[in-house]
């Protein structure tokens, strides 16, 4: 079985590394890490760092969003 590497990249504004770490931990605890999310990368098995491809890992839309879109025609 192949093993793929998936990397999530976040950009956190801060003055120091410690402050950036604290902000990211707080964002994870509050479930708002998407505010700092920049991109997702997937790397094939055996690939070297830097050879990954950008990928979109958004979850599928919920049934309510789909129903509202159908009703409004958007």
PEKA-V755017 format. One record per residue. RES is the residue in three letters. BURIAL is # if it has 24 or more other C-alpha atoms within 12 Angstrom, else .. Layout:
[[RES:BURIAL] [RES:BURIAL]]
This chain:
[[UNK:.] [UNK:.] [UNK:.] [UNK:.] [UNK:.] [UNK:.] [UNK:.] [UNK:.] [UNK:.] [UNK:.] [UNK:.] [UNK:#] [UNK:.] [UNK:.] [UNK:.] [UNK:.] [UNK:.] [UNK:.] [UNK:.] [UNK:.] [UNK:.] [UNK:.] [UNK:#] [UNK:#] [UNK:.] [UNK:.] [UNK:.] [UNK:.] [UNK:.] [UNK:.] [UNK:.] [UNK:.] [UNK:.] [UNK:.] [UNK:.] [UNK:.] [UNK:.] [UNK:.] [UNK:.] [UNK:.] [UNK:.] [UNK:#] [UNK:.] [UNK:.] [UNK:.] [UNK:.] [UNK:.] [UNK:.] [UNK:.] [UNK:.] [UNK:.] [UNK:.] [UNK:.] [UNK:.] [UNK:.] [UNK:.] [UNK:.] [UNK:.] [UNK:.] [UNK:.] [UNK:.] [UNK:.] [UNK:.] [UNK:.] [UNK:.] [UNK:.] [UNK:.] [UNK:.] [UNK:.] [UNK:.] [UNK:.] [UNK:.] [UNK:.] [UNK:.]]
